[in-house]
Amino acid sequence: MRGGQKGRIYTVTLNPSLDYTVSVDNFRLGYTNRTTSALLTVGGKGINVSTVLKNLGMESTALGFVAGFTGQEAVRQLTERGIESGLTTLEEGLTRINVKLRSVEGTEINGQGPDIPEEKFAQLMGRLAALTAGDILFLSGSIPASLPEDTYMHIMERLASGVMTVVDASGELLTKVLPLRPFLIKPNHHELGEIFGVTLKDRASVIPYARKLQEMGARNVLVSLAGEGAALLAEDGSVYEAPAPEGTLVNGVGAGDSMAAGFMAGWLEREDYEYAFHLGVAAGSATAFSEELATGEEIAALLRKIAR
């Protein structure tokens, strides 16, 4: 997948985490439960994007904030993955720990994360203001409670002309950036439905609402639908749909982030929407079928099946 990267890629994770993912056989409320497996990994949507990009042969710099001993472990693991860390260390608080109970589908307990002082956030804004045309910036995930819901909008307002932005967020964090014409947004079908107060269950139902987001300013809208696959409304007017490839769901954490990373890796490689869409679907599905974020080999194997 190498060779298509032009400008530098940056990912922003304002509220990274250590994800403590455990399996518990026969989980029972109100009782002491013992794990049968446990995994502690650095997480956060932007960091997941950086990891999958790395696995696809593309370098990126991870930006955001960490704090305390949990933050030190997050940076250590990021460095171990070979990802450049531009994470800023805060003097107070702790990088959050998210508990993910794998054996009870969809059950998570997510921490809040530390407050971000104004002077530290200003440092990040200065770093982002130095990006130049051709650079790519991912703005991914939730933000700490100490920051306003228009934080991503303010970041995009400071960017130089020609910086390509990818926004993977929900609610007002997403809708407020649309007039600034992000290159790509990647809501899932639940997030898309929440914006318009509807329930969306299949690929056909998401298309008119994804088109509304285009009319509001988004250039490309990629919607993930878990087991129902994905749909893309491209800036050139093309519409692409794909069912989810066959496979066994192992762990859905990071699948949407992997899809966004795969799409942009494909776009940067060939500037072809169909190829980028297929690579995005392959990356998202490969992660869903894996214990951890998908490797380049796992993604390539699924891409061959999807392309056929």
Buried (B, 14 or more C-beta within 10 A) or exposed (E): BEEBBEBBBBBBBBBBBBBBBBBBEEEEEEEEBEBEEEBBBBBBBBBBBBBBBBBBBBBBBBBBBBBBEBBEBBBEBBEEBEBBBBBBEBEEBBBBBBBBBBBEEEEEEBBEBBBBBEEBBEEBEEBBEEBEEEBBBBBBBBBBEBBEBBBBBBBBEEBEEEBBBBBBBBEBBBBBBBEBEBBBBBBBBEBBBBBEEEEBEEBEBBBEBBBBBBEBBBBBBBBBBBEBBBBBBBBEEEEBBBEBBEEEEEBBBBBBBBBBBBBBBBBBBBEEBBBBBBBBBBBBBBBBBBEBBBBBEBBBEBBEEBEE
